[in-house]
Amino acid sequence: MSKSTALRSDAYYHIFQRGNNRENIFIEERNYTYFMRLYEKYIVPIADTFAYCLLKNHVHFLVRIKSETLRVSKTLRVLNDSPSQQFGNLFNAYAKAFNKTYQRSGSLFRNPFGRVEVNRDAHFTHLITYIHNNPQRHGLVRDFRDWPYSSYTVLQCDEATFMQRSEVIEWFGGVDAFCRQHCTKSIDPKGLEDLWDLVR
């Protein structure tokens, strides 16, 4: 699938992006928080989110693009930009703030961002567990459950969230099954065809 293919309404996608030349895109805790605030601004109005993980130099999201009739902002204003452009707006807005904060110039992210359509149930299940296990796989923590910048914990708690929590938990057959699958399933990146060279 072409990396620049436009995102289609009602389709599921693995969205991934990394720092240019594998440069870190998150340096301080506040960077992660700010990125997610921008994510809520640009992406939540146009896509449902099932899983995410922010790592030091790359990010992963599993989303479903909303139908055009549902793409409205909090002010009930129809979003004119395409879903692909909205992701571009997210990365551009973050890069601009990051460059200003750390007095750097040039591209922060690799272009274009990676996107692969998810059209098999097994792929959907595998992606959720793969995304959440990423911090452990990359040696950032010994146990992926300790990484604070993923949706693993968010999907299990009762706090308000933009995540499709009930849909994910129901998909796995309950919270216990969700946790069990994450801890016992072998996460083999070779089983995913959409890793690009982002995380290699």
Secondary structure, DSSP 8 states (H G I E B T S, - for coil): --TT----TT-EEEEEEEBGGG--S--SHHHHHHHHHHHHHHTTTTEEEEEEEE-SSEEEEEEEE--GGG-B-TT--B--S-HHHHHHHHHHHHHHHHHHHTT--S--B-SS-EEEEE-SHHHHHHHHHHHHHHHHHTTS-SSGGG-SSBSTTGGGS-S--SB-HHHHHHHHTSHHHHHHHHHHS---GGG-S--TTTT-
